[in-house]
Each structure stands twice: as structure tokens, then as C-alpha cells.
């Protein structure tokens, strides 16, 4: 039986979900596909994010022959057979360019990868390679230099996956629409969250549940929990994950380690993944503790990395250490306030250019342009010298974004800065 994820591959660019950072109506990639000017590319990113699907859509839009091989099961022998077919089409009457798609391209060695070079240079083929590895490490430089673009695929957002799942539930030709399977909205949301941004995993989970429902059954939280072997507390209205994360942060901000540990325990009991909790803790380390204890972000990051390395149940100890540290640390929100104020000025105020004495002077002609002439090198003055760094308007206004508190380590930073700038201020 064909898996639901295979049946539900989108048939048009308009149905493609995710990767909005480079594919949207009017984007260069979208226009290149629609204008039939797309050349060669390398797609890289996690599994189930649409690399193969997009390659097939491109070939369909380009009205070109499309050959697909997987580098884990095919080698240069299969590639040579494909190249021979491409050469026949290219040098024949039609002079047709073909697309060759190599999945898991990083699995080929240097010689195998280099076997593409001649045909890329001659234009016999246009190449799309996909890899889950960083191409700057996994792909030869010679191949990279001949490929116009590299596109990084991100894990799909939960809302993208929910859209894909609903489409599968409603599609009568390829999906589950004819079967009229009843489902709960939050059950699809749980599948999306549990898929880790992998559309293939989400669709195949949905297909597994639908194929094994008892007659008259419905897809609900219990079914999804059974299929994914996960608890379903998050998806009960009484236990929303964002409320728990909010309570965790506010308890830490309020320096209550007992309450913070309580909400951490509820998150773990509700099967929150380490990344979800870890992301919030790293933000808290800078947003709420910040300069009062600058090492907090380093320690918390290490705790989260340790948790990812060990996995549950031991990971709860690493996360608990991070929570206790944050809740017990002095607090300062000067970093978040400072950058918010600076961003607001950049957006709303008319600000002049960088002062001439701060501009780059490491090139011929800089001196003639007056660049860097009056710059005072602080190390030549014992480590500090007063001079203007802000653009003129902000300098005249006496703008100050960083307002240090007396809390924890930040008190020492405040005293130091006041000592340095006391003559000015």
C-alpha cells in the first residue's frame, strides 16, 4: 500500500507548504521556476521538509525530463546511464536539457561527485542535489562552484503541518476524504507538534491511525497518544503548553525556584520535548537574568545541551539545574530593554551616517575621504579614551539605551562605566 505521505505530495507550487524564507509568490526562486530560468541548486536541511517534493515540482514546471537517483543505493554506473540519455536529448534535434536529482548527495565520495562536472559545464544536465548535511562540508568545492544556489530547508512549522494534515483528511482522490473519518482539531495539532517539523512523519502517523481505527471510531487525542506513545496533557484545554511555559518564566522572573520547578515538572509530565523547554530557558537567561549574572546564559546553554545529549528521564536533572540557577540569580532586564529602545530609534528616527572617524580606513583612498582620521585608539590611552561613538543626532540628544541596575554582577559594570564616562555625564 502506498504511504499517505507519498500519495499526498503536492502537485503544484501553490500547494507546497513551508520554506517561506525563500519560496513565496514573487521571490527570486518562485519567479525563476515560473519563468523557466531555474538552473542548478543544492537543497539541504532535515528530512521531511520538502526537498524531493520541490525538486519534482521544479521539473514539472520546467517541462523537462527528470531523472531521480538516491546516492545511498546508486553510484556512477547508474549516473552514466542517465547522462547518456541526457546527452541524446541535448545533442539531438530537440536540444533538451534534463534535470538530474541526486538525493542524499553527501553519500557520494569526491570522485563520484566530480563525475557530474563535465556535464554541468557543457549544459547537458541541470543538477539538483539534496542532503541533510551542511553542503560546505559534504559537497566538493568544484561542484559548489558550478551550482548557482544553495537553499537551506527549515523544519516545518506546526501550522504548516496542520494545513497538510487537513488537506489529507479532505482530499478524496489521494487522501482520506472518501472515508469521511471524523477527527478532533487538537488531535491534528498534536500530530503536528510530535512530528518535529517532518511532514512525512506527520502524514504517515495520520495514515497509520486512520488505517487502524475501529469502525465508527474518530481520530482523537487518545488515538494520537497511543500512536506516538506520548501523553496528551498538553492538548487538554486545562493544560495548555504556552500557559505552562509562561508560568515557568514568570516564576523564574519572580525568583521562586519552588514554583519554577513545579511548572517544569508539569511540562515534563505533559511530554514537552527538551528543545521546547530549553529554548525558553535560554531566552530567560538573557531576558530576565541578563547582566545581573552574565554567566547564566552560558551555564543554561550547557545544561540544555547536556539534556539533549542524555535524553529523558535523566535530562530532567539538567533542566532542573538550569531552572534553579535562573530562579535563584539576581535579575536584570537591561539587555532586552536596551535593544528594544535601540531598535525603536532605528525604525522611527532620522539618523545620520556613521561618524567619519569610526568608518573603515583600511583601503586605498580612505584618508582622502577623511575616513578614520580623528579616531583615537583606546589601547594607546591605557584602554579607554572619551570620544564620540553615536551618530551626531543621537549624541546631541544624549541617548542612553543601557540602564544598568545595581543587581548582582551588573552593579560592578555600572560602577565601571560611570567611572569611565564620569567627565562626560
N, C-alpha and C positions, 0 to 999 in steps of 0.2 A: 504494500500500500504506500502511495506517495505521501510523505510527511506534509502536514499542513503548512509548514514554513516554506516548502518548495512550491506548493500549489499557489501560495499567496504572494509570490514575488510580484512586485508592481510591474505593470505593463507600460507605464509612461512616466516621464519625468515628473508630471504633476502629482502622481501618486507616491512618489518617493518621499520618505519621512526621514528627518534628521539632517545633520551636516549643514545647517543653515548658515554657518560661518563662511562657507564657500559656494554653496549651491542654493540659489534663490532666483526668481524671475528678475532678469536684469543684471545678474552677476556675470563676471567675465566667463566663468566656466559654463554657465547656463547658455549664454549667448554663443559661445564657441560651439556648443553642441547643436543648438538650433540653426546656426549659420553654416554648419557642416565644415567648420575650420578647426575642429579639435584635432590635436596632433597626438603625441605620446605622453604618458604620465605614469607615475607610481603612486598607488594608494597604500597608505599604511595606517594601522590602528587595530583595535581589538576585534575579535571575532564577532560576527553577528551585527555589524554596524553598517552593512550595505555595500561593501567594496565590490564583490562579484556582481551584485544586482546592478550597480551603477555602470559597471563595465559593459554588461549586456544591453542596458538601455542606450548607452552611447553608440554601440554598434548598430542597434536597431534604428536610431535616429539618423545615423550617417549612411544608412543603406549600403553597408559594407559587409563583405564576408567576415565572419567572426570565427576564430579558432581558439578553443579554450583547453589548456592543459594544467595539470597540477604538478608542481615541481617535486612533491614528495613521492609521486608514483611514476613520473615520466622524466626522461632525460633528453640528451641531444639527439638520439636516434629519432624520437617522435618529433622533435623540433625540426629536424632536417626534412622529414616527410611533409610537414606543414609548410616549411619555407619553399619547397619545390612547387607546391600547389600555388602559393602566393606569387612566385616568380612567373608561373604560367599566366596567371591573371594579370600581373603587372606589365609583362613584356608582350602580351597578346594584343589583339585588336581593341579590347575594352580598356586596356591600361588601368586596371582596377587595383586600388590599394586595399590591402586586407588588414584587419586588426588581429593581433595575436595577444591573447590574455594568458599570463602565467600566474597562477595562484600559488601562494607560499613561495614566492620567488627567492626568498632568502635561503631556501634549502639547496639551491644550486651553488656549486663551487665557482671559483673565479673563471676557470676555463669554460664551464657551461654558460655562465652569464655572458662572457665575451663572445660566444658564438652568435650573439644577436647583432654585434656591432656593424658588420659589413652591410647587413640588410637594412638596418636603421639608417645608415649613412646614404645608401642608394635610394631610400624611399620605398623599397619593396614592401615593407611592413610598417605599420604603426603599432607601437607596443604599449600595453598596459600591464604593469606588474603589481601584484598586491602582496603585502607582507604584514605580519604582526610585529615585526622588529623595526627598530629605527633604521631607515634606509641609509643613513650616513655611516652606519657601521656594517650593515648587512648587504649593501649593494656596492659593486665596484664603482670607482670614480669614473672609469671610462664609460660605463652605462649611464651614470648620473649626468655626465656632461652632455649626453645626446638626448636626454629626456627633458622636455620643456618644463614640466611642472611636477611638484610633489604635493599631494593633498593628504593632510592628516585627518583621519576619521575619528570622531569622538564617540564615546558610548552614548547611546540614545537616551534622551530624557524620558522620564516616566510618562509624560503626556504624549510623546511621540508613540510610545509602545501601546498605550491605551487606544490611541487612534487606529493603530494597526490591528489590534485585537478586535475592536468593534467592527472594523471592516471585514475581518474574517468571520465574525458572527453573522454579518448581514449578507455577505456575498453568496448568492445562490448557485453560481457556476463553479467557483473554485473553493469556496469556504464552507461554512456550516449553515448557511441561510436556509436551505431547503428543509433542514431538520428542525428548525424553529426551536432550538434549545434555549430554554429560559435561563437567564443569568442575572446575578446581582452586580451592580456597578462597582461596588467596593471589592468584589472578587477579582474583576479585571485589574483594578488598581493594585491589588496585592500581587498578582502575577507580574505586573509591570515592575513593581518595586523589587521583587525577588529575582528578576531576570538579570540584574546587574548591567542594564543597558544593552543587552543582547536580544535583538528581535527574534532571532532563530530560536533561542531557548524559550522565549515567551510564547511564541506560536506553537511550538511542539508541546509545551506544557498544557496549553489550552486544548490542543488536539488530543492529548492523552486523556485529559479529564472528560472531554466530550465523547470520546470513543468508548469510555468505560462507565458512563453513567447508567444507573438502573433506569428502567422505563419510567417516565414521568418525573425523573429527577431534574434538579436545577444546579447550575454552577454557582456555588455559594462559598463563603469563607472557609467552612469546614472542608469542603472538597479541595480547595486550593491548598489549605494547610496540610491535608493528607498527601496531596500530590507532591508538594515541595518539602514535606517533613518539617514544617515550620509552624510556630504558634501564631495565632491570629489576633492577639490582643490589640495590636495597632489599629485594626480595621473595625473594632467595635467603636461606636460613637463615643463611648465613655472613656476611651483610652487613645486619644489622638497623638501621633508621634510628635507633631510640632508643638503641642501643648507640653509634652514631657521635656522636649529639648529646651523650650522656653523656661520652664520651671527649673531645669538644671542650671541654665545660665544665670537666672535671677538669684538662685540660692548661692551660687558661687560669688556673684557680684555682691551679695549681702553678707559674705564671709560666714556662711553657715555650712560647715562641712557635713554635718549630720543630714540636713535636708538634701544637700547635693548628692550624697551617697545614696539616699533613698530614691531619688529620681534616676540616678544611674542604674540602680538595681531594677527599677521598673522598666527602663529602656532595654536592659539586657534580658529580663524575663519576657519581654514582648518581642524578643528575637531581632532587636536592632543590630545592624551589622557594625563592625568596628569602624569602618570608614565614615559612616554617618555620625557616630559619636565623636570620633577623632577629629573630623573637620570642625565641629562646633567647639571642641576643647582648644584647638589651635587658635581659632578666632578669639575665644575668650582670653587666651594668654596675652594677646596684643590689645584687644579692645578694652578689657576690664582691669587687667593687672599692669600691662604695659611697662612704662618706665619706672614704676614703683619697684619692680623686680624684673629687670630686663632678661635675666636668665630663664625666666619662666617659659618663654616660647621655645627655647632650646630643649629644656627638660621635658616639656609636654610633648614636643615633637618626637623625642626619643622614646617616651612612653608609648605613644601611638604606634611608632614603628615596631617597638618590641611586641605590642599587642598583635599587630598584623603578622609578625613572624611566628608567634606562639599559637595564635588562634584560641577560640573558646574551648574549654572553660578557663584556662589559665590567664587568658587575655584580660579577664575582669580585674585581676590584681594590678596589671599595668595601668588600666584605665582608672582604677580606684586611686592609685598613687597620684596620677595627674589631677584628679578631681580634688583630692585632699590638699595637694600643693596649691592649686589655684584658689580654693576657698580660704586657705589659711594665709595667703600672701597679702601684703598691703596693696591697695588698689589705686589706679590712676587711669583715667580715660583721656589723658592729654594727647595721645597719639591719634586716636580717632577724631577728636575734636579738631586737632591741628590740621590734619589732612582734609577734613570736610570744609573747614574755613578756607584753606588754600585753593581747593577745587572750586569753591563757590566764586572766589575772586577771579580765577582764571576764566570761568564761564561768563561772568557778568561785567567785569571791569575792563576798560580800555587800558592795556598795559603796554609800555614801551619795550623796546628791544633790550636784550642783554647788555649791560654796561660794557663799553669798549674795552676796559681794562680786564674784563673777565673772558672775553672772546678768545677763541683758539688762535694762537700766534705761531703754530708750528708748520708754517708753509711759506713759500716764497711770496713776497708782496704783502704780507700781513703788516709789517712795520709801516709801509707806505700808506696803508689804510688806517693806521692809528690803532691797530689791534694789540692789546696786551701791553701797551707802553707804560702805563702807570700802575701796573699790578705789583703789589707788594707780596713777596713770597714769605708766608708766615714763619717758615723754618729758619729764615735768615734773621728773624727777630726773636728767636728763642721759643718759637712755637705758636705765637699769636701776635697779630698787629691789627689795630682797628682800621677798617676801610669799608667802603660801601659795596654790598653784595646784591641787595634788592634792586629791581628796576626803579627808575627815578620816581615815578608816581607813588609807588608803594613805600619807597624810602622816605619821601617827604611826608607821607601820611603817618609814618611811624608804625607801620603794620607789624603786628606780632601774632603769629599763629600758635607758637608753642608756649603754653602757660603751665610751667612745671608746678607740681604740688610739693608739699613737704613730706609726702608719704614715702616710707621705705627708702630705697636707694635714690629715688628721684630728688629727695631733699639735698643730697650731695651734688647732683647735677645742677640743681637750681643755684646753689651757692657758688659753684664754679663758674657758671655762665654770668651770674651777677658780678662776680669779681672781675671777669674779663671785660665786660661791657659797661662797668660802672661809670666810666667817664662819659660815655655816650648817653646813658639812660638816667 
